[in-house]
Amino acid sequence: MPKVAIVGNGSWGTALAIVLARKGTEVRLWTRDAETARRLNETRENTVYLPGLRFPARLSATHSAEEALGGADMVIFAVPSESMRRNVRQVRDYLGESSLIVSATKGLEVGSSKRMTQVIAEEIDPKYHANICALSGPNMAREAAQGLLSVTVIASGQVSVAEKAQQLINCHNFYVFTSTDVTGVELGGALKNVMTLGVGMVDGLGNGNNAKAALMIRGLSEIIVLGTTFGANPLTFIGLSGLGDLVVTSFSPLSRNLHVGKELAKGRALKEIQDSMPHVAEGVSTVFAARQLGQKAGLSLPIIEQIYRVIYEGCDVRKAASELVEYPVNGKSLEITKLLRFMLDYVRTRWHQPPLWLPRIEDAARGGGQSSPGSIDSLFTF
């Protein structure tokens, strides 16, 4: 019987524990204090983060890192990005040489601006590096724990490692796809949290879905610009761990970052909002790190800049939200045709056998067909 250890008893760590235990996997949920472990085992539910969802029989909590990680086929880190490094240090001595090591955290480390798999790699023995993976996708914790249909992505630089992780996690109503684009999968998950803060601000000011959709697409362009600058595959960002995740967090009432953005638009102070939430809204810290990455690369990222100004400089939300949607399309902005051509160049140069649809899409990017030059409509008139 496979054994999985999960570091982190928040909503996502608990949800993954429930999903895997329901599958029949032996799951140990590691907590940082003995009292929390005792309470979880006695009540058989996480009354703080996922109240009302009972633990399967194969799920138990423990304060002992040795008990949790010893003999584990997989160790999943589902902790806030700000505490990832500290948590890895606490349990790294109990990692097994064959254990897969999975980051299920969607964020960037403040200060270093590093992705979570990079943080983990810095804190563990290099002999374990090949076993590191990233898990990300359009997944609301409560929905997954309830057994509602969910799809996610597991990424590793090695196909065999990604497939091994896929086999351990994939189960009924929680389907896992693999990827070798670790950078893209992680940045897609982290940066969509930033964009969702902006969507929440726009929504909280009484704007409708038109404005939200406009911001989402422009935000996606910035995610692609930033991600590809650091080596990600642009196609990753229009998949599950990019656009898919952005859509669900921008429209789900369960979204933490959406909630924070809406509350900021109502005039509440950030600290007041955060203190009233049991969960961490990763976008708040990630926007700081994302801005650092953009500045380091010399990129123009106006949406990230406006969200940063609201969070860290006290900029008026109404003024910032207006600029989020209305900033002019100019030479520094990524228009849809430029974005499309960039992605096509990637496909043409990286794929050994270009797909049959490539010439038709290239024609659309050049403005061919019956639709106006570069229009989205022309992509679907096959």
N, C-alpha and C positions, 0 to 999 in steps of 0.2 A: 504493500500500500504506500503510495507517495506521501511524503511529509512536506508541508510548507510552513515556514515561519513568516509572520508578518510583523514588522516593526512599525508601530503606530496604531493607536486605538481611536483615531478620529473617525469621521463618517466614511471616508473612502477606504481606509484600512479595514474597518469593521465590515463594510460592504463586500470587499474582496474576500475576507475571511468567511463570510456567510456563503457567498457564491461557491467557493472552493470546497467548503465542508459539505454543502448540499450535494456536490458532485461525488462525495465519498472520500475526499482527501482528508488526511489527518492534519488539522490546522492548529498552530500555536500562535496566539496573539500576544505579542510582548508589550508590556506596559512598563513605564519607568518607576512606578511605585507599587508596593505590595497591596495597598488598600484598594486601588483601582482594579487590580487583578481579582482580588477577593470578591468585590462587588459585582464584577462582570460574570464571574462563575456562579454566584449565588442567584442573581436575578435572571441570568440567561438572556440578557439583552443589554444593549448599550443605551441606557436611559438618557444620556446626555446628548449623544450625536445621532442615534438612530432609534428613538423610542418606538416601542410597539412591534419591533421585528425580532422574533425569537431566534436564538442561536441553535443551529443544528447540533446533533449529538456529538459529532466529530470535532467541534470547535471548543477550545478551552483557552483561557487567558493565563499568563504566568508573568511573574516579575523576574524570573531567572533567565538571563540571556543564554546560559548554557542549556537549560531545558528547552528553550524555544528553538535555538539554532542547531543544537546538536543533532547530527544525522539528517538535517533538512536537505531535500532535493532542490529547494528554491527558497531564497530569502527575499521578501518584498519589502522595500522601504516606502511607506506611505505616511510621511511626516511633512510638516511645513518646510519650505525651502530654507528658511532662516535657521532651522535646527537640524538640517540634514547632516552636516559635518559632525556636530556633537553626537548625534545618535549613532552614526557609523563608528565613531571612536569607541562608544560604549559597548558595542557588540562585535567588533571586527575580530577579536581573538577567538571567537567561536564559529567563524566561517569554515566550511569544509571545502576541500580543494575541488570537489566536483559540484558544489552548490552553484546554481544559477543565482545571480544577484540582479534584482530588478528594481529600478526606480519607477515608482508610480506617482511621483510628485511633479506637478506642472508649475515650475517656477525657475527663476534664476537667482543665484546667490548675490546678495548686495555686497558691493565692495569689489569682488572679483569678476562679477557678471558671468560666472561660469554656469554651465548646464549641470544638472544634478548627477548625470553619469560621470562628468568630469570631476565633480566634488568627491564622489565615491571612489573613483580611481586614485585620487590623490591620497586617500586615507587608508587604503588597503594594500596588501602585498601585491606587487606586480604580477605574481603568478596567477592571480585571480582575475586579471583584467579582461581576458578573453570571455569570461562568463557574464560580463555586465550587459544588461539590456535596459531598454526604456519602454514603459507601457503608457500609452496615451490614446485618447479617442473621445467621441461624443458620449460621455458616460456620466449620468447623474447617479450619485451613490445610492440614494433611496430606491430609485427605479431598478437598479441592478440587484440590490438586496431583496427586493420584492419578487424577483424572478421575471420581471418584464424584459422583453427582447432587447438586448444590447449588443453592440459590435465595437471592437476595439482593435488596436494595433500594438504588436510587440516588435521592437526594433533591436537589431544587433548587427555589428559589422560583419559577423559570420552567419551565413545562411543556416548552417547546422545548429548553431546556438539558438537562433530565433525560432527554428522549427521545434527544438526540444522544449523551449519555453511555451510555445504554442500548444503543444500536446499536454503539458501540465495544467494549463489554464483553461483551454477551450472546453466548453460544456454546453449542455442544452440551454438555450436562451442567453448565452454569453459567448459570442463567437469571436474568435481571434484571427486576425490577418497578420502576416509577417512583413517586415521591411528591413532593408539594410541601411536605410537613411536615418541613422540615429540622430544626427544634428537636426534634420527637418522635422522629425517626429517630436523631438523635445521642444524645439523653438515654436512649432505650431501650437502645442499645448500651452506653453508659457505665455506667448505673446497674445493669444486670443483672450487671455484674462485681462490684459491691458485694454484691448479694444472693447471688451464687454463693459468695462468701467465707463467708457465714452458712450456706448449705446445706452447704458443706464441713465447717464446725465441727460442725453437727448430725450429719452423716454420720460424721465421724471419732470421735464419741463412742459410736458403735454403734447409733444410732437407724436405723430403717428408712425405707422410701419414704413411709410415711404422714406422718412428721414432715417429711420433705423437701418433700413436696407442700404441706403446710400452710404451711410457711415461704415457699415459692415464691409461693403465692397472696397471702399477706399482704404479701410483699415487692413483688409486682406492684401492689398497691393503693398502696403508698407511692411507687412509681415514677410511677404515674398522678397522684397528688396533687401531687407535686413537678413533674412535667412539665407538667401543665395549668396550674399556677400561673404558669409562665413561657411560656404561650402555645401549648403543643403540643395537637394533636388527640388526645383520649383514645382514639379508635379505633386510632390508630397503635400503641398499647402492647399491643393484643391481636392484633397482626399479626406478620409475620416478624421485624421489627427490635425487637420488644418481647418478647412471650410466647414466640415461636419461638426467639429467641436465648437467653432465660432457660432454656428447657427443655433445649436441647442442651448448654449449658455446665454445667447442674446435674447432668447424667447422663453426660456423655462423659468417659472416662478421659484424653482429651487436654486437658481444661480446666485451665488454669494456676491460675485463681482457686479452683477446687474443690480442687486439690492443696494450695494454701497453707492453705485453711481446714481441711482434714483434718490437715495436719501441725501446725498450731497446736493442734488438739484433742489431739494426741499429746504435747504439752508442749514441742515444739521452739521455739526462739526465732525470731522473724520474720527477723532478719538472717541467721541460719544457713540458713533455708529459702531466702531470696532468693539468697544466695551460691551455693547448690547448683543453682540453676536458670539455664540459658542464656537463658531468656525472661523478659520483664517481665510480672508479674501486675498489670494496670492497676487492679484493684479497690482495691489498697492505697493508692494516691494518690488515687483517685477518691472514696473514702469521706470523706476529709478535705474535698475540695471540695464534695461533696454535702451534707455537714453544714453547711458554710458557707452554701450556697444555702438550705437549709431554715431556718436561723436568721435569715437576712436576710428571709425571707418570713414568719417567725413560725409555722412549721408544726411540728406534732407528728409526728415520724418515729422511732418507738421502735426499729425494726429497724436503721435506719442508725445510730442513737445507740449501740446495743449493740455493733455491729460496730466502730464508731469506738473505743469504750472498750477493746475487746480489742486493737486494732491500736496505738493511740496512748497508752493509759493503763494498759496491763498488766492489765486486768480478767481475772479467772479465766474461762477459756473455758467450763467446765462451767456456771457460774452464768449467764453471758451466753447460752449456747445454750438453756438452759431458759427464760429470759425471752424469747428470740427467738420461741419457739413458743407459750409460755403466757401472754403478756401479755394482760390482760383486754380484752374488747370493751366499750368504753364510748363516751361521747359524742364523744370525740376520735378514735376509730377509724373507719375507713371500712368499714362493713358492705357486704355484696354488694348489698343492695337500694339503698342510697344511691349506690353506685358505678354501678349500672345506670341509675338515674334520672338521674344526672349525665350519663352518656353519651347517654341518650335525649334529654335537653334539648339537647345539642349537635347531634345529628342533626336534631331538629325545627327548630332555629333557623338552622342553616347550610345545609341541603340545600334546594334550590329545589323539588324534588318529593320529598316524603317517601316512602320505599320502602313497598311493599305490606305488608311484615311488621311495620311500626312499631306499628300498633294492637295486634297480638297480643303483642308484647314489652312494650308499655306495660301491658297487662292483667296480664301476669306480674309486672311490677315492683310493681303495686298489690296483688298477692296474689290475682288472679283465677284461674279454672280449677280443676282438680281437686286440684292440689298445694298444699302449705302456702304461706302468704304469702311471696313473694319467693324461693321455692326455685328452685334451678337446674333441677330436673326440669320445672318448669312452662314453661321456655323451649323444651323440645323435644317438647311434646305438641301438635303441630299437627294 
